[in-house]
């Protein structure tokens, strides 16, 4: 059965983008072969992606999950109906206002692989609904001071268990199992 993960590269102050949505701070850092091995492992284990659709329900070059390295089904949350889009061998399916269905469809498509949740809003919603199995966080050694937070506004305590920690040249890689979901914590 598929494992549902929040997968994000974030700053040390918990941000996934600057105030304008930019992520240029993610690139250009020195890396070690172990960093590349870590990224390759994540890419090989992802079987589907759930994220948010843009306002125009298009698939722009800068919005392709994992820069196009993955050729897996992508489920995009939206508020209005839209036919699926096929681009570069990837099917982007739009799901209207039903994140539980999006995750279930992604799990079915992923089989025994991981479903990667992308974006702060999607991740927080899924955490609050008890749909997340693990957090996979790649922490970059930078402080932005302000921007888009991965977990701000969660509003609930969620207990985690550290599964794996590694650090090489470019980032610290953290993996946590979700022990309790928000409805379990009173």
Phi and psi in degrees as a GROMACS rama.xvg file:
@    title "Ramachandran Plot"
@    xaxis  label "Phi"
@    yaxis  label "Psi"
@TYPE xy
-66.136  144.251  UNK-2
-96.8258  130.165  UNK-3
-97.1465  121.895  UNK-4
-124.113  145.292  UNK-5
-87.6859  119.513  UNK-6
-120.234  120.23  UNK-7
-150.23  144.862  UNK-8
-96.4357  129.704  UNK-9
-138.937  162.056  UNK-10
-81.2327  168.994  UNK-11
-63.344  -24.9049  UNK-12
-93.4339  19.4597  UNK-13
80.9946  18.8299  UNK-14
-100.429  144.493  UNK-15
-107.141  -6.53173  UNK-16
-162.414  159.382  UNK-17
-75.5565  -178.755  UNK-18
-60.7341  -24.8592  UNK-19
-96.2602  6.651  UNK-20
87.5088  3.65959  UNK-21
-75.3254  148.087  UNK-22
-128.464  24.7732  UNK-23
-61.9235  -22.7894  UNK-24
-65.539  -15.1705  UNK-25
-75.6023  -19.9149  UNK-26
-109.674  158.346  UNK-27
86.6197  8.64219  UNK-28
-85.9991  149.234  UNK-29
-63.3764  146.686  UNK-30
-132.889  162.071  UNK-31
-113.799  160.975  UNK-32
-54.2369  -32.9962  UNK-33
-64.5578  -34.2985  UNK-34
-62.6118  -44.4618  UNK-35
-64.0742  -39.7406  UNK-36
-62.7204  -41.5535  UNK-37
-60.3278  -48.9209  UNK-38
-61.1137  -44.4383  UNK-39
-59.6145  -40.711  UNK-40
-62.4191  -44.9464  UNK-41
-61.8628  -48.7896  UNK-42
-59.2918  -43.1733  UNK-43
-67.2181  -25.134  UNK-44
-94.0692  -9.52863  UNK-45
-84.6695  127.776  UNK-46
-110.764  -13.3956  UNK-47
-165.627  160.846  UNK-48
-131.604  141.576  UNK-49
-122.003  127.876  UNK-50
-148.182  -169.053  UNK-51
-104.489  143.189  UNK-52
-78.9275  152.589  UNK-53
-78.5557  172.007  UNK-54
-61.0127  -31.1993  UNK-55
-94.6352  1.6171  UNK-56
50.9907  47.8711  UNK-57
-119.577  168.402  UNK-58
-115.522  94.666  UNK-59
-85.4344  156.287  UNK-60
-53.3273  -44.9097  UNK-61
-75.0006  -3.2301  UNK-62
-109.288  4.82281  UNK-63
-76.2628  120.697  UNK-64
-54.1312  135.567  UNK-65
57.9423  28.834  UNK-66
59.9381  21.7571  UNK-67
85.6396  3.96638  UNK-68
-69.2965  -23.9318  UNK-69
-98.5584  139.229  UNK-70
-118.257  65.0279  UNK-71
-127.418  160.121  UNK-72
-60.8735  141.544  UNK-73
-122.808  130.142  UNK-74
-112.015  121.148  UNK-75
-112.741  126.961  UNK-76
-76.5939  137.164  UNK-77
-149.602  170.944  UNK-78
-105.4  -7.083  UNK-79
-134.496  150.643  UNK-80
-59.8074  145.045  UNK-81
-159.026  138.654  UNK-82
-67.1237  150.4  UNK-83
-58.2476  152.3  UNK-84
-116.915  133.961  UNK-85
-105.752  126.824  UNK-86
-146.773  125.658  UNK-87
51.4953  39.462  UNK-88
82.2362  6.91055  UNK-89
-116.113  133.939  UNK-90
-97.755  124.773  UNK-91
-103.52  112.819  UNK-92
-103.949  128.88  UNK-93
-92.7002  129.563  UNK-94
-117.58  123.783  UNK-95
-87.5059  113.779  UNK-96
48.3916  32.118  UNK-97
-141.368  80.4572  UNK-98
-65.7409  -30.5559  UNK-99
-63.0006  -45.3099  UNK-100
-63.2555  -40.9131  UNK-101
-59.5834  -44.7309  UNK-102
-67.5947  -41.8744  UNK-103
-63.3068  -42.9847  UNK-104
-63.0304  -41.1609  UNK-105
-65.3649  -39.9794  UNK-106
-62.379  -42.544  UNK-107
-61.9871  -41.2395  UNK-108
-70.2491  -33.9125  UNK-109
-76.0301  -22.386  UNK-110
63.8447  -118.977  UNK-111
-91.7653  3.89564  UNK-112
-93.5838  -175.999  UNK-113
-88.5017  149.175  UNK-114
-102.743  118.824  UNK-115
-95.2139  124.739  UNK-116
-95.5548  127.809  UNK-117
-116.158  134.672  UNK-118
101.124  149.451  UNK-119
-64.8754  -48.1569  UNK-120
-63.0528  -47.0931  UNK-121
-60.6996  -45.7513  UNK-122
-62.0794  -46.2338  UNK-123
-63.7963  -43.4157  UNK-124
-59.2474  -45.9541  UNK-125
-67.9594  -36.9286  UNK-126
-61.3265  -45.5604  UNK-127
-66.363  -27.3387  UNK-128
-88.1537  -1.76577  UNK-129
74.6883  27.2816  UNK-130
-96.1469  -7.74667  UNK-131
-97.4181  131.626  UNK-132
-92.6912  -40.1746  UNK-133
-146.111  157.184  UNK-134
-109.973  129.869  UNK-135
-119.889  105.066  UNK-136
-117.414  129.081  UNK-137
-108.982  110.749  UNK-138
-99.4059  117.772  UNK-139
-85.6534  144.028  UNK-140
-79.9685  70.0343  UNK-141
-151.56  146.801  UNK-142
-114.61  123.45  UNK-143
-91.8918  -25.6024  UNK-144
84.7641  -35.6119  UNK-145
-156.669  155.398  UNK-146
156.171  -154.783  UNK-147
-96.0196  119.949  UNK-148
-87.9457  145.725  UNK-149
-73.5938  -41.5827  UNK-150
-116.72  -3.71635  UNK-151
-58.6251  134.948  UNK-152
88.7654  2.29667  UNK-153
-58.2099  -44.3293  UNK-154
72.3391  7.8333  UNK-155
-139.954  150.164  UNK-156
-85.6719  132.342  UNK-157
-131.054  121.377  UNK-158
-80.8047  140.559  UNK-159
-128.451  157.23  UNK-160
-124.589  127.283  UNK-161
-68.4698  127.379  UNK-162
-102.303  -39.212  UNK-163
-157.711  141.772  UNK-164
-139.138  133.408  UNK-165
-147.47  152.315  UNK-166
-143.902  133.536  UNK-167
-129.684  -139.427  UNK-168
-76.6024  -39.3646  UNK-169
-101.552  -33.4071  UNK-170
-149.594  165.387  UNK-171
-103.153  128.386  UNK-172
-104.645  121.473  UNK-173
-119.906  137.704  UNK-174
-132.352  124.025  UNK-175
-126.099  141.823  UNK-176
-91.8943  136.985  UNK-177
-79.835  119.186  UNK-178
-90.717  -43.5915  UNK-179
-128.373  141.333  UNK-180
-95.0954  162.755  UNK-181
-55.4543  -35.9101  UNK-182
-72.1633  -15.9579  UNK-183
-83.1945  -19.8784  UNK-184
-100.59  115.282  UNK-185
